[in-house]
Amino acid sequence: MAPLLNLRRLVWRGARALAGALVVGALLLPTPSRSEGPERIRLQVVGGLAGVNQYTRLEEPFWTRRLPEVTGGRLVADISPFDRSGIRGQEALRLLRLGVTPFSTALLGLVAADEPELSSVELPGVAPDMATLRSVISLNRPWLEAMLRERHETELLAVYVYPAQVFFCARPFSGLLDLRGRRIRTSSAAQSEWVSAIGAVPVVIPFAEIIPSIRTGVVECAITGTLSGWQIGLNEVTSHVHAMALTWGVSLFGANRAAWAALPGDMRDVLKRELGELEGRIWEAAETETGLGIACNTGQAECPPEQVGGSRARGRMTRVEVTPQDDELRRRLVREVILPRWVDRCGPGCAEEWNERSGNALGISALGPR
């Protein structure tokens, strides 16, 4: 029986690898053209989250309009949002490695479940502002590029970020410690550890299920982006929003290395340049939309409906300011909970690598495994 099982495993692995190779080849085959110019190449792309500005105003237009324009029609693309593509977030890097998704977004909070080292780029509480986050990404980018090539056969093409991830709650609170005992939606292991550390109960729930989970009482609060929360109507089911950035929703955009190598060299150059510019626009938008999201949820004049895609009324939420006690709690939890537990998950050498890449520059050192 054992030899038969082993044979089946080998056949399955071979079929899966062949399927990945066929998909990559099919998605990069030239499209017949009536002209005698260079043949057109159609790419299949998995983008970011559906229904938020990063996707609707930046990513989708880039792939469907900007790319054909700057390449004279040589590169065209079909793009689908990550959460409507039918793939599990935890498998994004695996599918990139196999070539099943030749060009794809990987949400850091999800793929880090299998690659704990990736969590180091966005540990909760480490980057309470955009300037610090930019520094963290810059310090870690060379390592990210090398790690994705070596372990995942993936070429890193861009690093995206969503507006600040904050606490939304259906009941009033005046500070982080008031959240003790509440069930709170999280999107990653690190967020869950933070929530547990303040005495609350974390519940990992996909972005698309936040609203129904609050409506049905599965959770009382949710951690998500300031503007994306408003865009999905979170202000209609919650009453209070905290102003502190816990995380930022970092995501990686990459290409399977075989798919990348299959592109003509001049087209790779164009993609690198254009994706670099798209990344810059996404970061600028995330910084602007962090404040805009708070304004829209709380009904401030800074939230003109035409800027955020619709005629929905401004929210009526209460903004909970960051108190000195909240900031001190943030710092303490990073030192005493977030970094130590991440090091335990990550394993030998991770503390030293964190200190070398980020910790020393940020003044936040990690100790070795306990």
C-alpha positions in Angstrom: 0.0 0.0 0.0 2.8 2.4 0.9 4.5 2.2 -2.6 1.1 2.9 -4.2 0.6 6.0 -1.9 4.1 7.2 -2.8 3.4 6.7 -6.5 0.2 8.7 -6.2 2.1 11.5 -4.4 4.7 11.6 -7.2 2.0 11.7 -9.9 0.2 14.5 -8.1 3.3 16.5 -7.6 4.3 16.0 -11.2 0.8 17.0 -12.4 0.7 20.1 -10.3 4.1 21.2 -11.5 3.1 20.6 -15.1 -0.2 22.5 -14.6 1.8 25.4 -13.2 4.2 25.4 -16.2 1.3 25.2 -18.6 -0.5 28.1 -17.0 2.6 30.2 -17.1 3.1 29.4 -20.7 -0.5 30.0 -21.7 -0.6 33.3 -19.9 2.5 34.6 -21.7 1.7 33.3 -25.2 1.7 36.0 -27.9 -1.8 37.1 -29.0 -2.3 37.1 -32.8 -2.1 40.5 -34.2 -3.3 41.8 -37.6 -0.3 44.1 -37.9 3.2 43.1 -38.6 4.5 44.8 -35.4 5.6 43.1 -32.2 3.2 40.5 -31.0 0.9 41.3 -28.1 1.4 39.6 -24.7 -1.6 39.2 -22.3 -0.9 38.9 -18.6 -3.1 37.6 -15.9 -2.8 39.6 -12.7 -4.2 39.1 -9.1 -4.5 42.5 -7.6 -5.4 43.9 -4.2 -8.7 44.0 -2.3 -11.9 44.7 -4.2 -13.9 47.8 -3.6 -11.2 50.0 -2.1 -9.4 52.9 -3.7 -6.1 51.2 -4.1 -7.7 48.7 -6.5 -10.4 50.7 -8.2 -8.5 54.0 -8.7 -4.9 52.8 -9.0 -4.3 49.1 -9.7 -7.1 48.3 -12.1 -6.5 51.4 -14.3 -2.8 50.8 -14.3 -3.1 47.3 -15.8 -6.1 47.8 -18.1 -5.2 51.3 -19.4 -1.8 52.6 -18.5 0.2 49.5 -19.3 -1.2 49.1 -22.9 -0.7 52.8 -23.4 3.0 52.9 -22.4 3.9 49.7 -24.3 2.0 50.6 -27.5 -0.3 47.7 -27.0 2.4 45.1 -26.6 1.4 44.3 -23.0 -2.2 44.0 -22.0 -3.5 42.5 -18.8 -6.6 41.0 -17.2 -6.7 41.8 -13.4 -9.0 40.4 -10.7 -9.1 41.5 -7.1 -7.4 39.3 -4.6 -10.5 38.5 -2.5 -12.6 37.6 -5.6 -10.0 35.4 -7.3 -10.8 32.2 -5.5 -7.4 31.7 -3.9 -6.7 31.5 -0.2 -4.5 34.3 1.1 -2.2 31.9 2.9 -1.4 30.2 -0.4 -0.4 33.3 -2.4 3.3 32.8 -2.3 2.9 29.1 -3.0 0.9 29.7 -6.1 3.4 32.3 -7.3 6.2 29.8 -6.8 4.3 27.2 -8.8 3.5 29.7 -11.5 -0.3 29.1 -11.1 -0.6 32.9 -10.6 2.2 34.4 -12.6 1.7 38.0 -11.3 0.1 38.3 -8.0 -0.5 40.3 -4.8 0.4 38.6 -1.4 -1.1 40.1 1.7 1.7 40.1 4.2 -0.5 39.4 7.2 -1.8 36.2 5.6 1.3 34.7 3.9 3.4 35.4 7.1 1.5 32.5 8.7 3.7 30.2 6.7 6.7 32.5 6.6 7.0 34.1 10.1 10.1 36.1 9.0 7.9 38.2 6.8 6.0 39.5 9.8 9.1 41.5 10.7 8.2 44.0 8.0 4.9 45.0 9.7 4.8 44.0 13.4 1.9 45.7 15.2 2.8 48.9 17.0 6.3 49.2 15.5 5.3 51.9 13.0 2.7 54.2 14.4 3.2 56.7 11.5 3.9 56.5 7.8 7.5 57.9 8.1 8.5 55.0 10.4 6.8 52.5 8.1 8.7 53.9 5.1 12.0 53.5 7.0 11.1 49.8 7.9 10.4 48.9 4.3 13.5 50.6 3.0 15.7 48.8 5.5 14.2 45.4 4.7 13.7 45.7 1.0 17.1 44.1 -0.1 16.4 41.2 2.2 12.8 40.8 0.9 14.0 40.7 -2.7 16.6 38.0 -2.0 14.3 36.0 0.2 11.5 35.8 -2.3 13.8 34.9 -5.1 15.5 32.1 -3.1 12.6 30.5 -1.3 9.6 31.3 -3.6 10.9 31.7 -7.1 9.3 35.2 -7.1 10.6 38.5 -8.3 9.5 41.3 -6.0 8.2 44.1 -8.2 6.4 46.4 -5.7 5.5 46.8 -2.0 2.0 48.3 -1.5 0.4 49.7 1.7 -3.2 50.4 2.7 -4.3 53.2 5.0 -3.6 52.7 8.7 -5.3 49.8 10.3 -7.3 50.9 13.4 -9.9 49.7 15.9 -13.6 50.1 15.0 -16.0 49.2 17.8 -19.8 48.9 18.1 -19.7 50.1 21.8 -18.1 53.2 23.2 -14.5 53.1 24.5 -12.0 55.8 25.6 -8.7 54.0 25.3 -7.1 50.6 24.4 -7.6 49.1 27.9 -11.3 49.6 27.6 -11.3 46.9 24.9 -10.5 44.2 27.5 -12.9 41.3 27.2 -14.3 42.3 23.7 -14.2 40.0 20.7 -12.2 41.8 18.0 -11.7 40.9 14.3 -8.0 40.5 13.4 -6.3 39.6 10.1 -3.0 38.1 11.3 -1.3 36.2 14.0 0.6 39.3 15.1 -2.6 41.3 15.4 -4.2 38.5 17.3 -1.3 38.5 19.8 -1.7 42.2 20.3 -5.4 41.9 21.0 -4.8 39.0 23.4 -2.1 41.1 25.2 -4.6 43.8 26.1 -7.1 41.2 27.4 -9.4 41.0 24.4 -10.4 38.0 22.3 -9.0 37.9 18.8 -11.1 36.3 16.0 -9.4 36.0 12.5 -12.0 37.0 9.9 -11.5 37.8 6.2 -12.0 41.4 5.1 -15.1 40.6 3.1 -16.8 39.1 6.2 -16.3 42.0 8.6 -19.7 43.6 8.3 -21.8 40.4 8.6 -19.6 39.3 11.6 -20.4 42.6 13.4 -24.1 42.5 12.5 -24.5 39.0 13.8 -22.4 39.6 17.0 -19.6 37.3 16.1 -17.3 40.2 17.0 -17.8 43.6 18.6 -14.8 45.4 17.1 -12.7 45.1 14.0 -9.2 46.1 13.0 -9.1 47.3 9.5 -8.1 50.3 7.3 -9.6 53.7 8.1 -10.9 54.4 4.6 -11.6 50.8 3.5 -13.7 50.5 6.7 -15.8 53.5 5.6 -16.1 52.2 2.0 -17.6 48.9 3.1 -20.0 50.7 5.5 -18.3 49.9 8.8 -19.5 53.2 10.2 -23.1 51.9 9.9 -22.5 49.1 12.3 -19.9 50.6 14.7 -19.9 53.8 16.7 -16.3 54.5 17.8 -13.0 54.5 15.9 -9.5 54.8 17.4 -7.0 57.1 15.9 -3.9 55.0 16.5 -2.3 53.1 13.6 -1.8 49.5 14.7 -0.6 48.2 11.4 -0.8 49.3 7.7 -1.9 46.4 5.6 1.4 45.9 3.7 1.2 43.7 0.6 3.8 42.4 -1.8 3.4 42.3 -5.5 5.6 39.9 -7.4 6.0 37.7 -10.5 6.8 34.1 -10.8 10.5 34.1 -12.0 9.8 31.9 -15.0 6.9 34.1 -16.1 9.1 37.2 -15.5 12.0 35.7 -17.5 9.6 34.9 -20.4 8.9 38.6 -21.0 11.0 40.5 -23.5 13.8 42.5 -21.7 12.4 45.9 -22.8 9.0 45.0 -21.4 10.5 44.0 -18.1 12.2 47.4 -17.9 8.9 49.2 -18.6 7.1 47.1 -16.0 9.8 47.8 -13.4 9.7 51.6 -14.1 5.9 51.8 -14.2 5.3 49.6 -11.1 7.8 51.7 -9.2 5.7 54.8 -10.0 2.5 53.0 -9.2 4.0 52.0 -5.8 4.8 55.6 -5.1 1.2 56.7 -5.9 -0.2 54.0 -3.7 1.9 55.0 -0.7 1.0 58.7 -1.2 -2.7 57.7 -1.4 -2.5 55.5 1.7 -1.1 58.4 3.7 -3.7 60.8 2.5 -6.5 58.3 2.9 -5.6 57.5 6.4 -6.8 60.9 7.5 -9.6 60.9 4.9 -10.9 57.7 6.3 -11.1 59.1 9.9 -12.8 62.2 8.5 -15.4 60.2 6.6 -16.2 57.9 9.5 -16.6 60.8 11.9 -18.5 63.1 9.5 -15.9 65.8 9.0 -16.0 68.3 6.2 -12.7 66.9 4.8 -14.7 64.0 3.4 -16.3 65.2 0.2 -18.2 62.2 -1.2 -17.0 62.8 -4.8 -13.4 62.1 -3.7 -14.2 58.7 -2.2 -16.4 57.2 -4.9 -20.1 57.8 -4.2 -22.9 59.7 -2.7 -23.0 57.9 0.7 -23.6 60.2 3.6 -20.7 61.0 5.9 -20.4 58.9 9.0 -21.3 59.9 12.6 -18.7 57.9 14.5 -16.9 59.2 17.6 -13.1 59.6 17.1 -11.2 58.2 20.1 -7.9 60.1 20.5 -4.6 58.4 21.3 -3.9 59.1 25.0 -0.4 59.1 26.5 -1.4 55.9 28.3 -2.3 54.3 24.9 1.1 55.3 23.5 3.0 54.0 26.5 1.0 50.7 26.2 1.9 50.4 22.5 5.6 50.8 23.3 5.5 48.3 26.2 3.6 45.7 24.2 6.1 45.9 21.3 9.0 45.3 23.7 7.4 42.7 26.0 4.9 40.8 23.8 5.1 41.4 20.0 8.8 41.1 19.4 9.4 38.2 21.9 6.5 36.1 20.5 7.5 36.9 16.9 11.1 35.7 17.7 9.7 32.5 19.2 7.6 31.8 16.1 10.4 32.8 13.7 13.2 30.7 15.3 17.0 30.8 15.7 18.7 33.8 14.2 15.6 35.9 13.7 16.3 38.2 16.7 19.8 39.0 15.4 18.6 39.5 11.8 15.8 41.8 13.1 18.3 43.9 15.0 20.7 44.1 12.1 18.0 45.0 9.5 15.7 47.1 11.6 16.0 47.0 15.3 19.2 48.9 15.7 18.1 51.7 13.3 14.7 52.0 15.1 16.1 51.7 18.6 13.9 48.6 19.2 16.1 45.6 19.9 14.8 42.0 20.0 16.2 39.4 22.3 16.8 35.8 21.3 14.3 32.9 21.8 13.2 32.4 25.4 
